[in-house]
């Protein structure tokens, strides 16, 4: 048996005991080889007796005319690189098991998700198990274990549409926001550039404490933004009891845990709070995330820009039964 293991440095500690004689190992960077050796020694494993072949990322993507019994791993997520790893892996093995972001579960079909779903079907997807809770610090949304076996027919039942009342309501909201004439919120997190800006005033992650917003002065390469143009909230917007929203002024660097929202025209911060603390929006952000639609920041980007007085119940054509369900759901959450 010859298996190729594709793991980042952070996973080496947990995977070192799974390496068998003759296996191949992908090296994330120049430190990876030393890290593998360190953990082999720490576990009293003789690395030299395993006859391991180590390969770099560029070498992996150049591999051809070779067949592995299996390829397993948790490839890099940045810029959807995990998809490129999966696409190349199926060329090298009939059995591929990868831990990667959920790129297919959704309440509506998109071109990108349909393409990935077809890729999984073409390569004999057998199961997609949710393992999000094993990665509490990952913010890409849901994480799944994809098990593909190209020698077997794909398990098509994995892609059956969820017709629960929650999914039906969330599809209504998403479909409305996808209309070309609907303007939605512009939401971002901290961006970076390569210039040395020197000391900057950085907004800390504990936004919304009793003391209000807190700052620290740091030397950073992170780009500043003009706070006058945005409202600020933490990354748990919609998941708190009355999520805090603040208006700030001057040049600042937000913490990566802060969302900044382009101020809609003629909308004060109090009006913004009043509109987006609506139970329908709070329900949507919490439920849609659980159904595997997307991360909270992307869900916020699907919220339409409304004026005070516009009722989400009306614009989404929420039925009385659906409205009662929303209230029951939120009431149950508040009493947990």
Buried (B, 14 or more C-beta within 10 A) or exposed (E): EBBBBBBBBEBBBEBBEEBEEEBBBBBBEEEBBEBBBBBBEEEEBEBEEBEBEEBBBEEBEEBEEEEBEBBBBBBBBEEBEBBBBBEBBBEBBBBBBBBBBBBBBBBEEEEEBEEBBEBBBEBBBBEBEEEBEEBEEEBBBBBBBBBBBBEEEBBEEBBEEBEEBBBBBBBBBBEBBEEEEEEBBBBBBBEEEEEEBEEBBBBBEEBBEEEEBBBEEEEBEBBBBEBEEBBBBBBBBBBEEEBBBBBBEEEBBBBEBBBBBEBBEEBEEEBBBEBBBBBBBBBBBBBBBEBBBBBBBEBBBBBBBBEEEEEBBEBBEBBEEBBEBBEEBBEEBEEE
